[in-house]
């Protein structure tokens, strides 16, 4: 946090899917060490925001900039962003039948190491890393022996995203509704994982529909996204207020001020 | 359905020369003569007159060439060394395996009795032609109640008598007899020299005796310029188990005609397949399972990876006869298209005449979807690595059915090397 430059600086970001404009000028600054929560009703553009930053090819960026660690993030291929330390935890993690979790994760780790001019990990070294991370985020070791996400329950898939995050050690983690569809136990495990992984060197952006994950993970800042724009920013107390009062009052205020 | 072409004269001359040399016992000569007679009546099959068995594959590229029969080298091609006949690393079985030999013992009635019994030539020109050129037969035999497991490698690799630009035909024949309670693993490999085109016309007959368990693997790794027609006929007796995996790397034209008859209650078969075709290649799989008796189970799972403008045909025919109650049959065929120009015709079918059965079938063909690819890229994998990983994963389901470790890792690396994944065409769907 001593660094004066934000890790991520988003300015006037606009994006569309097909003919549909979804993001209409998003501004956001995230510093290392911070956890931000982005909240908003369905269809407000929260998921799109996270996915655009990760480089999902379904969206077209029509205006604006995102500077990550001094680089023009939006000009980079998704895999390059990942190698530079951007991680997206998927809202709907993809099942990869036949892809061994071990092979998948090691390929990701190695891609990043090679990008940074380091050598690929030895199998033994990677196994040690994986074992440690499995323990750290309290994942059933059995999940790592299976094909990636194949036949996993919704909760298992979300936990597996947290494990991947732990192994890949991102500097900027974007969690797209990682808390939705979880029972209390799974929510606690996922939240614990997030808390263990947050540090002074990295930053997290939690995209969420509900306040309940924020009972476990205390954000530094909370933003409200409405119609593709951040219309309110505040401290953690704002999440509670939103939970109580919903979004309509903000919509009215924003409408009134325009 | 007769196709008479100039090539038949070539076959006739070669058959007469073989008949004059008359290798093997007298009954074999009679069988050859009968084979020629039948072939001269049937000729090669055509797609005309509603011949569903050859609907999507034209035989003309084979029938119009006068492939020569290599008369010399009477030791035959069975078990011929692979070195020099194969571009890459040949398959070498682990220690303890037997290499099949090709001698037909004199006065052995069992061989005489079975040869041609499962693969009749009545209505199949290719089988008739193979029979007309019977000389070397790879024989794998486990007597009733034999002790311990047996593993055998049958390699049809050599093409003796190769010279210059002459195009040759070979007619490999394999007979596998697994007696009562036998425990047998057989690997059949078909390879050939890279160079002038040749034609492999293979016939394999397999009897799986009562209570016997046979694991069967078939690898087609011919020259890219080869034509290959393979006919496999399996007969299963009561409580027997037959697990098979057929692997095919692309050739210009390949046919895998594989039929199993479940002819005793409690029999089980599992037929898996993996095929890869590249630019200009064509493969036709026709897989039939006949539930002739009650309480039998069959599993049929084929997967194809198609690149370039290649074409694959899959015909799955599962028949459940009237008395075959409590039959349990499943069949699937899945295809992964690596190119916009590849094409697959997949026709799984069930003919059910019994009423108390469980049967299911399905077929798919598609490209790797954009969401999946993005998931891998978002973890740092570039497009090529991600595509390769997904193609390997697709193949792995079938490769993993291979039990002998040496063969499994051989196949894994053979397919990895053969499938040239650069990047895949991806259709981006709107979210």
Interface residues (C-beta under 8 A of the other chain):
Chain A: X17 X18 X48 X51 X54 X55 X56 X57 X58 X59 X77 X78 X79 X81 X82 X83 X87 X88 X90 X93 X94 X96 X97 X98 X99 X103 X104 X105 X107 X108 X109 X111 X112 X115 X147 X164 X168
Chain B: X370 X371 X372 X374 X375 X376 X377 X378 X379 X380 X381 X382 X383 X385 X386 X389 X390 X392 X393 X394 X395 X396 X397 X428 X429 X430 X431
